[in-house]
Amino acid sequence: MILYEIYKFILTCLYMITIIYTYFSFVGIYCLDIKEFLGTQVIVYFIIYHFILGITLIVYLRLRSIEELSTIEMFPPVKTTREYNLDLSEINPMFAKII
């Protein structure tokens, strides 16, 4: 079971590293290189690449999400401000008044 978790973690990291590497390669080589700037063609490639990258990341995040759990179930409830016992005796009175 632990090997499966390690395998899953490595695949997750490799995917994100590959996306970042291709992004910088594409933007650096094809879009920002002054010598290869061909006007609107580069801008169209840039927009298409970002569209494909956005769809890929959305699909990836949808696959990685856990549908059965919500954020409220994953994290303990946060206390309201009335539940905190704040000792404001050593704080500047102006700040204590605001708090």
N, C-alpha and C positions, 0 to 999 in steps of 0.2 A: 504494500500500500504506500509506503514511504517512497519507494522508487517511482511509483506512478506520479506522486505529487512532485517529485524532483523533475521528472520527465515533462510534466505539464508546465512547470515553472520555466524550464529551459526553453520549451517551445514558445511560451508567451514572450519571454525576453527576446528570443531570436526574431520573432515577428515584428516587434516594435523597433528593434535595432535595424532590421532590414528596411522598414518603412522610413525611418529617419535617414538612413544612408541613401536610399533612393531619392528622397526628397531633396537633400542637399546636393546630391549628384546632378539631379535633373535641373534644379534651380540654378546651381552654380555653373554647370557646363552649358546648358542650352538656353537659359533665360538671361543670365546676368553677364555672360561673356560678351564684351563690347565687340569683339571681332566677328562674332557669329550672329549679332543682332540683325534680324531681317525684317523688322517692322511688325506688321500685324500678325504674321504667321507665328511668331514667338509668343505673342500675347494669347492667341487662340490655343496654342499648345499648353501654355501656362494655365489657362482657365480649364481646359479639358482635363489636364493632369490633376488639378485641385478638386474637380468634380469627382473623378474616379477615386482619388485618395479619400475624400469625404465619405463616399458610399462604402468603401472598403472599411474604414474605421467604424462607421455606424454598424455594419454587419458584424464586425469583430466584437464590438462592445455588446451588441445584442446577444451574441453567442456566449460571451463571458459572464453575462449577468445571471443572477439566480432569481427566477420568477417567483419562487415560493416565499422568499423573504423580502420584507420591506425594510427601509432604513430604520423605522421605529422599532421593529423587532430585533434588528442587529445591534442597536446601541441602547444602553439603558436610558430611561427617561431623565430629562434634565430637570433639575430643581428650579422652582420659581424663585424670584428674588426674595420673597417673604420667608422662604425656608432657610436662608443663609443667616448665620449669626455673625455679623460683621463687627469687629472691634475697631471703631473709628477714633479712639482716644488719641492716637499718636499721628493722626493725619491732619494736614492743614485744614482748619475749620471751613474754609471756602470750598475745598474739594469734598469734604465730608457732607456739606450741605447739598452739593450737587448729587452725590451718591445716594 
